[in-house]
């Protein structure tokens, strides 16, 4: 008995001229592309039915076949086929494609002129022989009018081919292609049907996602190592400054968890910030700021509920749980490898597919062996898949400018289905500034040294005569330039220039071209040797000398000249950050002046004392009235305090607030008793205890 299916075509090709048959019926004209389904039914013996989906592209030399067990991608240029299993194991095996095998329609054929290999034409792919003879017309599946052809398969069987008539003009078939419908294997002796192949839903055009490979699976050896791509080469890379919200989940967690990620990098500096809620019993939201300054890398972990801060002299994150139970901190630990600096020549394209509904994503997948190192599981390898999208999808040359997802398939040494960790990206933006990596709270909560400083700057070269308020000045860019200028003069790290604020008052005569810069200068980075960084007071002295000498100068991007006013640097004892939304006046002290903040315009008004004369009678009445009011107020306060004390004594001892467990912050150079001090993981000795 002879059997036929798509993968093994048992036929003997007789090399004769193609017969046009009778009634002047032309030899079938086959399409060059096709997306269709094939149903193979073996009738005699053990009944077997196999349904396959086929995507055939002669012009682009590609083929994809899919059944209930495998997804197979054929690359006739590299002579390789990738077989992806569909049973949950999610792995891929690569095999060579047979070449010039006349018994296999899936084998490649060689062009004798240039020696290149190519997928076979559709008639050879389906096994339709050149010696077929026209048999006549018939109706199949109830309504399809077909031409039928017959060809001998062996001495015992014939194959009957049925093709839809090409003379019916259809919108999807403008070239009058002959669409295959059925092949039927019959025994010659008694006409018994041995095997049937039905073709359904044939379409001569292919969608853009017809050859998309399965998601998240790296197929080893599918392409040579030198042909692997880098995310940077295809434009899927993050800029030097960006922010994004990342939602994480895994096969061991049902709920999604979020982390806000900020990244800032320049030629000399690199900062990263994470805001999230850890997987611990406290459930307190935390901020982690990592300063990657060479020779003084530090991590700062701030508890946003209590205000405490732990400073660590290492940027390494220690994972106490598996990646499946803590995907956020795993991402923090390996962000350089997974996000900001993935390896080069690691990824292979898996095509473009729909993602998050209406978005169109391009995906690349790579593989990292023995990753990640885990305290609970031993991972053999991890497939890393990135998906990026374009905001301007109508322009093919536009770059990938929006990260969509990061998918990790983790395979264990023991085998079995892989575990999965998935990250989704939202709210991507490139507006990130240095003030978002401020660590002054860590200095204050750990009793480290710092000074609040302020000085004035003069603006010249304004394009209008109405003053600075009518000029276009990018405040964030100017603040960045001032940070860089202060660092250049004082030789401190950028992270030590904290809470820098700029303002001016446009209504004060003679001050419309004056800027006021207030900032906090932090002491040496914790844990560094004393000689490795300049001390706080020395840095302040260098800044004061530069301002007084007139060397503190810069030019803005708008072409305005900015120069610090000599002798204007002041050590501000109390410091309140400007509040642009303040509806009432906030008080600050800067060289015996009062600062009124309203709508980001700060007015500095010198104190004025006005002397007013009163009569003797008026003065005596005022004294007696004041004494009476004071007596009444004193009695009221005594009664109220007594009532509160009795109520406190009668209340339960459990819970509640007392003066003993309330901590008050006092002036910068004073101490306090019974103050709860949060210390660092590594204590800093030899520093004076100062707080604010």
Helices and strands as residue ranges (DSSP letters): E 33-42, E 48-57, E 62-66, E 70-75, E 80-85, E 92-96, E 109-110, E 117-118, H 122-126, E 133-140, E 144-152, E 157-164, E 180-187, E 193-203, G 225-227, E 241-250, E 253-265, E 270-277, E 285-291, E 298-303, E 309-312, H 327-333, H 335-335, I 336-340, E 347-355, E 359-369, E 379-389, E 402-412, E 419-429, G 434-437, H 440-445, E 450-460, G 468-470, H 475-490, G 494-496, E 497-503, E 514-522, H 536-548, E 553-555, E 561-564, E 570-571, E 593-598, E 601-606, H 616-650, G 659-661
